[in-house]
Amino acid sequence: MPAMTEWRVPPAHQPRASEYAFDLDRVLSSVVGLHSIVPSDAFSAETLGTERAGNGVVIDEGLVLTIGYLITEAEAVWLHLGDGRVVQGHALGFDSVTGFGLVQALGRLDLEPIPLGSSAATRIGDRVVIGGAGGRTRSVASQIVAKQEFAGYWEYLLDEALFTFPGHPNWGGTGLINERGELIGIGSLQLERERDGKAENVNMIVPIDLLKPILDDLRKYGRVNKPSRPWLGLFSTEVDNRVVVIGISSNGPAARAELKTGDVILAVDGEKVTSQTDFYRRMWSLGDAGVDVPLTVHHEGVTFDVTVTSTDRFKLLKQPKLH
């Protein structure tokens, strides 16, 4: 993992302690670095790699909230603290619906948890800090620039995500902190938007309100204790109001049904779909994981019907073990 001292946020974008009513340095000290090692034969290794690094936020005694892709199938997790200490962690839980991940520290952190705020109470234009591991020089003074639906290519949908600008260059697992020093979201992605003829990088943030109903389950069971959504194991995008397959997960249901990159999904169970949102919601409405998903597909001039037997993605993942 690169040393924390190897990069800094440009000074113009760093938060200044004098501009906030809370103890900025104390709050940012509770954002830690996170480094995980994943077995090479893990299901997610093909797409996410075997070594992952980002950030996490202390939200309770020894409990660190991060973005789930950093710890999915991790066999080892290390937490890097601002004072130079490194503490071993355990990948405690992961939720594919929200994207959140939880890590339990296996040693003392001696860091004060950041209280959870309300993401629903935020407004476009609100000043926020995107906290990264390493304090002010690795954090960004930012603003909420949008609150809107977000559909991801990996069968992922948020009814309302938060978007911030300027974006954080090391966004994964960063803490979105409001003007009261409360945690209101966790950094997930960097996206590009067009504004005044220029391309700008914004961060997509998972709202903290999505954590509150599932936190107890994640702590107790490592996942949300209810039936999973159907999962097909395909990656898609929207092109001219069409849902186009851009990738297939090896050994997933779509691969077994012989779907191919370049396929266009025209309908789900006979109902036309023209966007990822349509596609996901229609598929998830059919039932829980394991349900058959009838698709109408177009490929190279041929339109055909195929039924894909969905699965619970969680069952394909290696489960974390305490050593």
C-alpha positions as CSV (number, residue, x, y, z in Angstrom):
1,M,0.0,0.0,0.0
2,P,1.5,3.4,-0.9
3,A,2.6,5.5,2.1
4,M,0.1,8.1,3.1
5,T,2.8,10.8,2.7
6,E,3.1,10.2,-1.0
7,W,0.2,12.4,-2.1
8,R,-1.8,15.4,-0.9
9,V,-5.0,17.1,-1.9
10,P,-4.1,20.5,-3.6
11,P,-4.1,23.2,-0.9
12,A,-6.9,25.1,-2.5
13,H,-9.2,22.2,-2.0
14,Q,-8.2,21.2,1.5
15,P,-10.7,22.1,4.3
16,R,-9.6,24.8,6.8
17,A,-10.3,24.2,10.5
18,S,-11.3,27.8,11.0
19,E,-14.2,27.4,8.6
20,Y,-16.0,24.7,10.6
21,A,-17.8,24.8,14.0
22,F,-16.6,21.3,14.9
23,D,-13.1,20.1,15.7
24,L,-12.1,19.2,12.2
25,D,-8.8,17.5,13.0
26,R,-10.4,15.3,15.7
27,V,-13.2,14.2,13.3
28,L,-10.8,13.5,10.5
29,S,-8.5,11.5,12.7
30,S,-11.4,8.9,12.8
31,V,-11.1,8.3,9.1
32,V,-8.6,5.5,8.6
33,G,-6.7,3.9,5.8
34,L,-7.9,0.4,4.8
35,H,-5.9,-2.3,3.0
36,S,-7.3,-5.7,2.1
37,I,-6.0,-8.9,0.6
38,V,-8.3,-11.2,-1.3
39,P,-7.6,-14.8,-2.5
40,S,-6.8,-15.1,-6.2
41,D,-9.6,-17.7,-6.5
42,A,-12.2,-15.4,-5.0
43,F,-15.2,-14.7,-7.2
44,S,-14.7,-10.9,-7.1
45,A,-10.9,-11.1,-7.8
46,E,-11.5,-11.1,-11.5
47,T,-13.2,-7.7,-11.5
48,L,-11.9,-6.0,-8.3
49,G,-8.4,-7.5,-7.9
50,T,-6.7,-9.2,-5.1
51,E,-5.3,-6.2,-3.3
52,R,-7.5,-3.2,-2.5
53,A,-6.9,0.0,-0.7
54,G,-9.1,2.9,0.4
55,N,-10.6,4.5,3.5
56,G,-13.0,3.7,6.3
57,V,-14.7,5.6,9.1
58,V,-14.9,4.7,12.8
59,I,-18.6,4.7,13.7
60,D,-18.6,2.8,16.9
61,E,-16.0,1.3,19.3
62,G,-13.7,-0.6,17.0
63,L,-16.3,-0.6,14.2
64,V,-15.3,0.8,10.8
65,L,-17.7,1.6,8.0
66,T,-16.4,1.5,4.4
67,I,-17.5,0.8,0.9
68,G,-18.1,-2.9,0.4
69,Y,-16.1,-3.6,-2.7
70,L,-12.9,-2.9,-0.7
71,I,-13.5,-5.8,1.7
72,T,-15.6,-8.3,-0.3
73,E,-14.1,-11.8,0.1
74,A,-11.1,-10.3,2.0
75,E,-9.0,-12.8,3.9
76,A,-6.9,-10.1,5.6
77,V,-7.8,-6.4,6.4
78,W,-5.4,-3.8,7.8
79,L,-6.4,-0.4,9.3
80,H,-3.8,2.4,9.0
81,L,-4.2,5.0,11.6
82,G,-3.0,8.6,11.4
83,D,-0.4,8.2,14.1
84,G,1.3,5.5,12.1
85,R,-0.2,2.5,13.9
86,V,-1.5,-0.5,11.9
87,V,-4.3,-2.5,13.4
88,Q,-5.6,-5.8,12.0
89,G,-9.3,-5.9,11.1
90,H,-11.9,-8.5,10.3
91,A,-14.4,-8.1,7.3
92,L,-17.5,-8.3,9.3
93,G,-20.3,-7.6,6.8
94,F,-21.2,-6.5,3.3
95,D,-24.5,-5.4,1.7
96,S,-24.7,-5.5,-2.1
97,V,-28.0,-3.5,-2.1
98,T,-26.5,-0.3,-0.5
99,G,-22.8,-1.1,-1.1
100,F,-21.8,-0.7,2.5
101,G,-19.1,-2.8,4.2
102,L,-18.2,-3.2,7.9
103,V,-14.9,-4.0,9.4
104,Q,-14.3,-4.9,13.1
105,A,-10.9,-3.8,14.4
106,L,-9.1,-6.6,16.2
107,G,-7.1,-4.2,18.3
108,R,-7.6,-0.9,20.1
109,L,-8.1,2.1,17.8
110,D,-8.5,4.7,20.5
111,L,-10.4,6.9,18.1
112,E,-13.7,8.7,18.8
113,P,-16.5,7.5,16.6
114,I,-18.0,10.0,14.1
115,P,-21.7,10.4,14.9
116,L,-24.2,9.5,12.1
117,G,-26.2,12.4,10.7
118,S,-29.1,12.6,8.3
119,S,-28.4,12.4,4.6
120,A,-32.1,13.2,3.9
121,A,-31.6,16.5,5.5
122,T,-28.9,17.6,3.2
123,R,-29.6,20.2,0.5
124,I,-27.9,20.9,-2.8
125,G,-25.3,23.5,-2.2
126,D,-24.5,22.4,1.4
127,R,-20.8,22.6,2.4
128,V,-19.3,19.3,3.2
129,V,-15.9,17.7,3.9
130,I,-14.9,14.5,2.1
131,G,-12.6,12.9,4.7
132,G,-9.8,10.8,3.7
133,A,-7.2,8.9,5.8
134,G,-4.4,11.2,6.8
135,G,-6.3,14.3,8.0
136,R,-6.8,17.7,6.3
137,T,-4.1,17.3,3.7
138,R,-5.9,14.2,2.3
139,S,-9.4,15.5,2.6
140,V,-11.5,17.8,0.3
141,A,-13.7,20.8,1.1
142,S,-16.6,20.1,-1.2
143,Q,-20.3,20.8,-1.9
144,I,-23.4,18.7,-2.5
145,V,-24.1,19.3,-6.2
146,A,-26.8,16.7,-6.8
147,K,-29.2,14.3,-5.1
148,Q,-30.6,11.8,-7.6
149,E,-31.0,8.3,-8.7
150,F,-28.0,6.3,-9.6
151,A,-27.8,3.0,-11.6
152,G,-24.6,1.1,-11.7
153,Y,-23.5,-1.3,-14.4
154,W,-23.1,-4.2,-11.8
155,E,-26.8,-4.6,-11.1
156,Y,-26.9,-1.8,-8.6
157,L,-29.4,1.0,-8.0
158,L,-29.8,3.8,-5.5
159,D,-33.1,5.7,-5.5
160,E,-31.2,8.8,-4.3
161,A,-27.4,9.0,-4.2
162,L,-25.4,12.1,-3.2
163,F,-22.9,13.7,-5.6
164,T,-20.1,16.1,-4.5
165,F,-17.8,18.5,-6.3
166,P,-14.8,18.9,-6.1
167,G,-14.3,15.2,-6.0
168,H,-11.8,13.3,-3.8
169,P,-9.0,11.6,-5.8
170,N,-8.9,8.6,-3.4
171,W,-12.7,8.3,-3.0
172,G,-13.3,4.7,-2.0
173,G,-14.6,4.6,1.6
174,T,-14.1,8.3,2.3
175,G,-16.4,9.9,4.9
176,L,-18.9,12.6,3.8
177,I,-19.1,14.9,6.8
178,N,-21.6,17.7,7.2
179,E,-21.2,21.1,8.9
180,R,-22.0,19.6,12.3
181,G,-19.2,17.1,12.1
182,E,-21.6,14.2,11.4
183,L,-21.2,11.3,8.9
184,I,-23.8,11.5,6.1
185,G,-22.4,9.2,3.5
186,I,-19.5,6.9,2.3
187,G,-17.6,7.5,-0.9
188,S,-18.2,4.9,-3.7
189,L,-17.2,6.2,-7.1
190,Q,-15.7,9.0,-9.1
191,L,-17.7,10.0,-12.2
192,E,-17.3,12.6,-14.9
193,R,-19.9,15.3,-15.6
194,E,-20.0,17.9,-18.3
195,R,-20.4,21.5,-17.1
196,D,-20.0,24.7,-19.1
197,G,-18.3,22.7,-21.8
198,K,-15.7,21.3,-19.3
199,A,-15.4,17.8,-17.8
200,E,-15.4,17.7,-14.0
201,N,-14.9,14.8,-11.7
202,V,-17.6,14.3,-9.0
203,N,-17.9,11.7,-6.3
204,M,-20.9,9.5,-5.9
205,I,-21.7,9.0,-2.2
206,V,-23.9,6.3,-0.6
207,P,-26.2,8.1,1.8
208,I,-25.9,7.2,5.5
209,D,-29.6,6.9,6.0
210,L,-29.5,3.6,4.1
211,L,-27.2,2.2,6.8
212,K,-29.4,2.7,9.8
213,P,-32.1,0.0,9.0
214,I,-29.4,-2.6,8.2
215,L,-26.6,-1.9,10.7
216,D,-27.7,-4.4,13.3
217,D,-28.1,-7.2,10.8
218,L,-24.6,-6.5,9.3
219,R,-23.1,-6.7,12.8
220,K,-24.9,-9.9,13.7
221,Y,-25.1,-11.8,10.5
222,G,-22.6,-10.2,8.1
223,R,-25.4,-9.4,5.7
224,V,-29.0,-8.2,5.7
225,N,-31.3,-10.9,7.2
226,K,-33.9,-11.1,4.5
227,P,-34.2,-12.8,1.1
228,S,-31.8,-11.5,-1.6
229,R,-32.6,-9.9,-4.9
230,P,-32.2,-11.9,-8.0
231,W,-28.7,-11.5,-9.5
232,L,-27.8,-12.4,-13.1
233,G,-24.1,-11.7,-13.2
234,L,-24.0,-9.3,-16.1
235,F,-22.7,-5.8,-16.6
236,S,-24.8,-3.4,-18.7
237,T,-25.0,0.2,-19.9
238,E,-27.5,2.4,-21.7
239,V,-27.0,3.3,-25.3
240,D,-29.7,5.2,-27.2
241,N,-32.5,4.0,-24.8
242,R,-31.3,0.4,-25.0
243,V,-29.8,-1.8,-22.3
244,V,-26.6,-3.2,-23.7
245,V,-24.6,-6.0,-22.1
246,I,-20.9,-4.9,-21.7
247,G,-19.6,-7.8,-19.7
248,I,-20.5,-11.2,-18.2
249,S,-19.3,-12.5,-14.8
250,S,-17.6,-15.9,-15.1
251,N,-19.6,-18.8,-13.7
252,G,-22.6,-16.5,-13.1
253,P,-26.2,-17.2,-14.3
254,A,-25.9,-15.0,-17.4
255,A,-22.7,-16.9,-18.4
256,R,-24.5,-20.3,-17.9
257,A,-27.4,-19.0,-20.1
258,E,-24.8,-18.1,-22.8
259,L,-25.5,-14.4,-22.9
260,K,-22.8,-12.5,-24.6
261,T,-21.2,-9.1,-24.6
262,G,-23.1,-6.9,-27.1
263,D,-26.5,-8.5,-26.4
264,V,-29.3,-5.9,-26.2
265,I,-31.9,-6.6,-23.5
266,L,-35.3,-5.6,-25.0
267,A,-37.7,-6.9,-22.4
268,V,-38.0,-8.6,-19.0
269,D,-40.9,-11.1,-18.7
270,G,-42.5,-9.6,-21.8
271,E,-42.2,-6.0,-20.5
272,K,-40.1,-3.6,-22.6
273,V,-37.1,-2.0,-20.9
274,T,-35.3,1.0,-22.2
275,S,-33.0,1.9,-19.2
276,Q,-30.9,0.1,-16.6
277,T,-33.4,1.4,-14.0
278,D,-36.3,-0.3,-15.9
279,F,-34.3,-3.5,-16.3
280,Y,-33.3,-3.8,-12.6
281,R,-36.7,-2.9,-11.2
282,R,-38.5,-5.2,-13.5
283,M,-36.1,-8.1,-12.8
284,W,-36.2,-7.5,-9.0
285,S,-40.1,-7.4,-9.1
286,L,-40.2,-11.0,-10.2
287,G,-39.3,-12.4,-6.8
288,D,-36.3,-13.3,-4.7
289,A,-33.0,-14.7,-5.7
290,G,-33.4,-18.0,-7.5
291,V,-36.4,-16.9,-9.6
292,D,-36.4,-17.4,-13.3
293,V,-35.9,-14.2,-15.3
294,P,-37.3,-14.4,-18.8
295,L,-35.5,-12.0,-21.2
296,T,-36.0,-10.9,-24.7
297,V,-32.6,-10.3,-26.3
298,H,-31.3,-9.0,-29.6
299,H,-27.9,-9.9,-30.9
300,E,-26.5,-9.3,-34.4
301,G,-29.9,-9.1,-36.1
302,V,-31.5,-11.9,-34.3
303,T,-34.1,-11.5,-31.5
304,F,-34.7,-14.4,-29.2
305,D,-36.1,-15.3,-25.7
306,V,-34.0,-16.8,-23.0
307,T,-34.7,-17.6,-19.4
308,V,-32.0,-17.0,-16.9
309,T,-32.2,-18.7,-13.5
310,S,-31.1,-16.0,-11.1
311,T,-29.0,-16.6,-7.9
312,D,-28.0,-15.0,-4.6
313,R,-24.7,-13.4,-5.3
314,F,-23.7,-13.7,-1.7
315,K,-23.5,-17.5,-2.1
316,L,-20.8,-17.2,-4.7
317,L,-18.5,-15.2,-2.4
318,K,-15.9,-16.5,0.0
319,Q,-17.0,-15.8,3.6
320,P,-14.6,-14.0,5.9
321,K,-12.9,-16.1,8.6
322,L,-11.4,-15.1,11.8
323,H,-7.8,-16.4,12.1
